[in-house]
């Protein structure tokens, strides 16, 4: 069968390829608008910077989690300070990065955020010390793993999975100041747990071999995947996919007290009482769904990777397999956090040069008995390639976890639609002369309508 025929059969143009993200599902269970406002309308959250310390602490944990396995298996149980000492190089790099990027802010604000992040990391280290004292060391710790389930059209990034011989533990870091667990945290963790179930070959709602754990600066929580919670998550996921496909559905709204802490209050008030001219409104919504269609097409290769064999993916020039890791070079500075990964093509490799310099790729470790898009992976781009080696720049994920496995490179499409949607939201909510200028910047069809 020709490559064109395979594409037409396995990925027809009229098919639906949107994915529901666990982070969005966590919001949609409680409030459908909190999903729609950023993902459909393009609204930008409003904030006072209170989230920054948590963001900094989470960035440290993304890299530092790889130290936990060795610490856990050490002969003497590490105390809180020893865990913090192991994390110090990662903290130094992330803190330097924050100082570099936030040079426009007053120095006292930056240092306050860093100090708060360090305090929260100290708290999490204390909780981990207690956990290490009580629980056996896992066989393996997988961190920052993206799992895509094309069957349920669900994708999420899991902070960590602790693998044991008979079960797995899905771990999420929550770096809030109060150490509590919100309804959003519970729903996101359960959603990610469903993806972990898929990774290990179980039905997504079968949690018999999966413990859910949320670790905060004060304690560890264990959300329960009840039938009620699973039904709510599946319902929210279905709603999201229908909205992304252009269906007009009424959003589920929360109790008003939830709205008081929402970062989309002004955008929500605007769209709930939208009085923009009806013709302009139709034009803007048509444009939005054209943008969403572009986002949808960036996911097509993921569906093909699930439906086709590696040989067919190679025939379609979507993937190259037969690699092993030769060298991993860590980031050289705080401002350039990309790793460099050198891959060697195996001696029996027959299909050279299917991917080209500059291609975006998902670098996948082919783990035995694990679905392809649930395997450990990183995102990067090809820097150079010849008949023997391929060098990639890794900008997301932990490349150290890829060692010991055969590597497959899957071509990916970069999603650049967020800025387009943000521009449309700006036009929609800003009348007058500023809006007319934005029409011209966004495209001829809007410009002609405005003038």
C-alpha positions in Angstrom: 0.0 0.0 0.0 1.3 3.5 -0.9 2.3 6.0 1.8 -0.5 8.3 0.6 -3.1 5.5 0.9 -1.9 4.6 4.4 -2.3 8.3 5.5 -5.7 8.5 4.0 -6.8 5.3 5.7 -5.3 5.8 9.1 -5.6 9.6 9.4 -8.5 10.8 7.3 -8.8 14.6 6.9 -12.2 14.6 8.5 -11.1 12.7 11.6 -10.8 14.2 15.0 -7.4 14.5 16.6 -7.8 16.8 19.5 -6.4 15.7 22.9 -7.7 16.5 26.4 -4.9 17.4 28.8 -5.0 16.3 32.4 -4.2 19.8 33.6 -7.3 21.1 31.7 -9.5 18.2 32.9 -8.7 19.2 36.5 -10.3 22.6 35.8 -13.1 21.4 33.6 -14.5 19.0 36.3 -15.2 22.1 38.4 -15.7 24.8 35.8 -16.0 24.4 32.1 -15.2 28.0 31.5 -11.8 27.7 33.2 -10.9 25.3 30.4 -12.5 27.3 27.6 -11.2 30.8 28.5 -7.5 30.0 28.0 -7.8 27.0 25.5 -10.5 28.3 23.2 -10.8 32.0 23.8 -7.1 32.7 24.4 -7.5 34.5 27.7 -4.4 35.2 29.7 -4.6 34.5 33.5 -4.3 37.5 35.8 -2.0 37.1 38.8 -0.1 39.0 41.5 3.0 36.9 41.3 2.0 34.6 44.3 2.4 31.6 42.0 6.1 32.4 41.3 7.7 30.6 44.3 5.7 27.4 43.6 6.8 27.6 39.9 10.4 28.0 40.9 10.3 25.1 43.4 8.6 22.9 40.8 11.3 23.6 38.2 13.9 22.4 40.7 12.0 19.2 41.3 11.7 18.5 37.6 15.5 18.0 37.5 16.2 16.9 41.1 13.8 13.9 41.2 16.4 11.8 39.5 18.5 11.9 42.7 15.8 10.3 44.9 16.5 6.7 43.8 20.1 6.7 44.8 19.4 8.5 48.1 16.6 6.0 48.9 18.8 3.0 48.3 21.8 4.4 50.3 22.9 2.4 53.3 22.0 5.2 55.8 18.6 6.8 55.5 19.1 10.4 54.3 17.8 13.2 56.5 16.1 16.3 55.3 19.4 18.3 55.0 21.1 15.5 53.0 18.2 15.5 50.5 18.6 19.3 50.2 22.3 18.9 49.7 21.7 16.5 46.8 19.3 19.1 45.3 21.7 22.0 45.7 23.2 21.9 42.2 19.7 21.9 40.7 18.6 24.8 43.0 21.6 26.8 42.0 21.0 26.4 38.3 17.2 27.2 38.5 17.7 30.2 40.9 20.4 31.6 38.6 18.0 31.2 35.6 15.3 33.0 37.6 17.6 35.9 38.4 18.7 36.1 34.8 15.2 36.2 33.4 13.7 38.5 36.0 16.2 41.3 35.7 13.4 43.9 35.2 11.9 43.2 38.6 13.2 44.7 41.9 15.9 42.5 43.3 14.1 42.2 46.6 11.1 40.6 44.9 13.2 38.0 43.1 15.1 37.1 46.3 11.9 36.8 48.2 10.4 34.4 45.7 13.6 32.3 45.7 13.6 32.3 49.5 10.0 31.1 49.6 10.7 28.4 47.0 13.7 27.2 49.0 11.5 27.0 52.1 8.9 24.9 50.2 11.6 22.6 48.9 12.8 22.2 52.5 9.3 21.1 53.5 9.0 18.6 50.6 12.4 17.2 51.5 11.1 16.6 55.0 8.0 14.8 53.8 10.2 12.7 51.5 12.5 11.8 54.5 9.4 10.5 56.3 8.3 8.6 53.3 11.8 7.0 52.8 11.8 6.0 56.4 8.5 4.1 56.1 8.4 2.8 52.5 10.8 0.4 50.7 12.9 1.9 47.9 11.3 1.6 44.5 13.0 -0.4 41.7 13.0 2.7 39.5 11.8 6.3 39.6 10.6 7.8 36.3 10.2 11.6 36.3 8.6 14.2 34.1 7.1 11.6 31.7 4.5 12.6 29.1 1.9 9.9 28.4 -0.4 10.1 25.4 -3.4 7.7 25.1 -4.7 8.2 21.6 -7.6 5.7 22.3 -9.2 8.0 24.9 -7.6 11.1 23.4 -6.0 12.0 26.7 -2.5 13.3 27.4 -0.7 14.4 30.6 2.7 15.0 32.1 3.3 13.0 35.3 5.8 14.5 37.8 7.1 11.1 38.9 6.3 7.3 38.9 7.7 5.1 41.6 7.9 1.6 40.1 7.7 -1.4 42.4 7.7 -5.1 41.5 3.9 -5.5 42.0 2.6 -1.9 41.7 3.3 1.7 40.8 2.9 4.9 42.6 1.8 8.1 40.7 3.4 11.1 42.4 2.6 14.7 41.9 4.5 17.6 43.5 2.3 20.5 44.7 4.4 23.4 45.8 1.7 25.7 47.3 2.4 27.7 50.4 -0.5 26.2 52.4 0.3 22.6 51.6 -3.3 21.8 51.0 -4.8 19.8 48.2 -7.6 21.4 46.1 -10.3 19.7 44.1 -8.2 20.6 41.0 -5.2 18.8 42.4 -7.2 15.7 43.1 -8.8 15.6 39.7 -5.5 16.3 37.9 -3.8 13.5 39.9 -6.5 11.0 39.2 -6.5 12.0 35.5 -2.7 11.4 35.4 -3.2 8.1 37.3 -5.5 7.0 34.5 -2.7 7.5 32.1 -0.3 5.6 34.3 -2.8 2.7 34.3 -2.7 2.8 30.5 1.1 2.7 30.6 1.1 -0.6 32.5 -1.5 -2.3 30.3 -4.5 -1.9 32.6 -7.9 -0.3 31.9 -7.7 3.4 32.6 -10.1 3.1 35.6 -8.4 0.1 37.1 -6.4 1.4 40.1 -5.7 -1.9 41.7 -2.0 -1.6 41.1 -1.6 2.2 41.3 -1.3 4.3 44.4 -1.9 8.0 44.0 0.2 10.4 46.1 0.3 14.2 46.2 3.3 15.5 48.1 3.1 19.1 49.5 5.5 21.0 51.7 3.7 19.8 54.8 2.5 16.3 54.2 1.7 13.5 51.6 -1.9 13.1 50.5 -3.5 10.0 48.9 -6.5 11.0 46.7 -9.0 8.1 46.1 -10.1 7.3 42.6 -13.7 6.8 43.4 -16.3 5.9 40.9 -17.9 9.3 41.3 -14.5 11.0 40.6 -13.8 8.9 37.6 -17.2 9.5 36.1 -16.8 13.3 36.6 -13.3 13.2 34.9 -14.6 11.2 31.9 -17.6 13.5 31.6 -15.3 16.6 31.7 -12.9 15.0 29.1 -15.8 14.3 26.7 -17.1 17.8 27.1 -13.6 19.3 26.3 -13.2 17.2 23.2 -16.7 18.1 22.0 -16.0 21.8 22.5 -12.7 21.6 20.7 -14.5 20.0 17.8 -16.8 23.0 17.6 -19.9 21.8 19.4 -21.8 24.4 21.3 -22.3 23.1 24.8 -23.3 24.8 28.1 -20.3 25.0 30.5 -20.6 23.5 34.0 -20.2 26.4 36.4 -18.9 26.3 40.0 -20.3 27.8 43.2 -19.6 31.5 43.3 -17.1 31.3 46.2 -14.8 29.3 43.8 -14.9 32.3 41.4 -13.4 34.6 44.0 -10.0 33.0 43.6 -10.1 32.5 39.8 -7.4 34.2 37.7 -9.8 34.6 34.8 -12.4 36.8 36.5 -12.4 39.8 34.1 -12.3 37.6 31.0 -15.1 35.5 32.4 -17.3 38.5 33.1 -16.6 39.8 29.6 -17.6 36.7 27.7 -20.6 35.9 29.9 -22.0 39.3 28.9 -20.4 39.7 25.5 -21.9 42.7 23.7 -19.5 42.8 20.7 -21.1 43.4 17.3 -22.6 40.1 16.1 -20.8 40.1 12.7 -17.5 40.8 14.3 -18.2 38.1 16.9 -18.9 35.5 14.1 -15.7 36.5 12.3 -13.6 36.1 15.5 -15.1 32.7 16.3 -14.5 31.5 12.8 -10.9 32.5 13.1 -10.6 30.8 16.5 -11.8 27.5 15.2 -9.4 27.7 12.2 -6.6 28.2 14.8 -7.9 25.2 16.8 -7.9 23.1 13.6 -4.2 24.0 13.2 -3.6 22.8 16.8 -5.5 19.6 16.1 -3.2 18.8 13.1 -0.1 18.9 15.4 -1.4 15.8 17.1 -2.0 13.6 14.0 1.5 11.9 14.2 0.6 10.7 17.7 -2.4 8.9 16.4 -0.4 7.4 13.6 2.2 6.2 16.0 -0.4 4.3 17.9 -2.1 2.8 14.8 0.9 1.9 12.6 3.8 -0.4 12.9 7.4 1.0 13.2 8.0 -0.2 9.6 5.0 1.8 8.4 6.1 4.9 10.3 9.4 4.6 8.6 7.8 4.3 5.2 5.9 7.5 5.9 9.1 9.2 7.0 7.6 9.9 10.4 10.0 8.0 12.5 13.5 6.5 12.6 14.4 3.7 14.9 17.6 1.7 15.6 19.5 4.3 17.8 21.3 4.0 21.1 22.7 6.8 23.2 26.4 7.6 22.9 26.7 10.8 25.0 24.6 13.2 27.0 25.9 16.7 27.6 24.1 18.6 30.3 23.1 22.3 30.0 26.2 24.5 30.1 24.6 27.5 31.7 21.5 28.6 33.6 20.3 30.6 30.5 20.6 27.6 28.2 19.0 24.6 29.9 19.0 22.4 26.8 20.8 19.1 27.0 22.7 17.8 24.0 22.1 14.1 23.1 24.3 12.2 20.7 22.7 9.1 19.2 24.5 6.3 17.3 22.8 4.4 14.5 23.1 0.7 14.9 25.1 -1.4 12.4 22.0 -3.0 11.0 20.3 0.3 10.4 18.8 0.4 6.9 16.8 3.6 6.7 19.1 6.6 7.0 18.3 10.3 6.7 14.5 10.1 7.1 14.6 13.1 9.4 16.4 16.4 8.7 18.2 19.1 10.6 15.7 21.3 12.4 13.0 18.7 12.7 11.2 18.6 16.0 11.2 15.1 17.4 9.9 13.0 20.4 12.9 11.0 21.5 11.4 7.7 22.8 13.0 5.0 24.8 11.4 1.7 23.6 10.5 0.1 26.9 9.4 -3.6 26.7 5.6 -4.2 27.0 4.9 -0.4 27.2 2.7 1.4 24.6 4.9 3.6 22.4 3.5 6.9 23.5 3.6 5.9 27.2 7.3 5.1 27.1 9.8 7.5 28.7 10.6 10.3 26.2 12.0 13.8 25.7 11.2 16.5 23.2 13.9 18.1 21.1 15.1 19.1 17.7 17.7 17.6 15.4 20.9 19.7 15.3 22.9 17.6 12.8 22.8 14.1 11.3 24.9 11.8 9.2 25.0 8.1 8.3 26.5 7.3 11.7 25.2 9.7 14.3 22.4 12.1 15.0 22.8 15.0 17.5 19.7 16.5 19.1 19.0 19.4 21.4 16.7 18.3 24.2 14.4 21.1 25.6 11.9 19.1 27.6 12.3 15.9 29.7 15.1 14.1 31.4 17.5 12.5 28.8 19.3 10.5 31.5 16.2 8.2 31.7 16.7 7.1 28.1 19.9 5.2 28.7 19.9 1.5 28.2 17.0 1.4 25.7 16.8 1.4 22.0 15.7 4.9 20.8 13.1 5.9 18.3 12.8 9.4 16.9 9.2 10.4 16.1 8.6 13.5 14.1 6.4 16.0 15.9 4.7 19.2 15.0 5.2 22.3 17.2 2.0 23.9 18.5 2.3 27.7 17.9 -1.4 28.5 18.3 -1.4 29.9 21.8 -0.2 33.3 20.7 -2.7 33.5 17.9 -5.6 32.8 20.3 -4.2 35.4 22.7 -4.3 37.9 19.9 -7.9 37.1 19.1 -8.9 37.5 22.7 -7.2 40.9 22.8 -9.1 42.0 19.7 -12.4 40.7 21.1 -12.1 42.5 24.4 -10.5 45.8 23.3 -12.8 48.1 21.2 -11.9 51.3 19.4 -8.7 52.3 17.7 -6.5 49.7 19.4 -8.8 47.0 18.1 -8.7 48.3 14.6 -4.9 48.2 14.6 -5.0 44.6 15.9 -7.3 43.7 13.0 -4.7 44.7 10.5 -2.0 42.8 12.4 -4.1 39.6 12.6 -5.0 39.2 9.0 -6.6 40.7 5.9 -10.1 39.3 6.5 -10.3 41.0 9.9 -8.7 44.2 8.6 -11.2 44.5 5.8 -14.1 44.0 8.1 -12.8 46.6 10.6 -12.2 49.3 7.9 
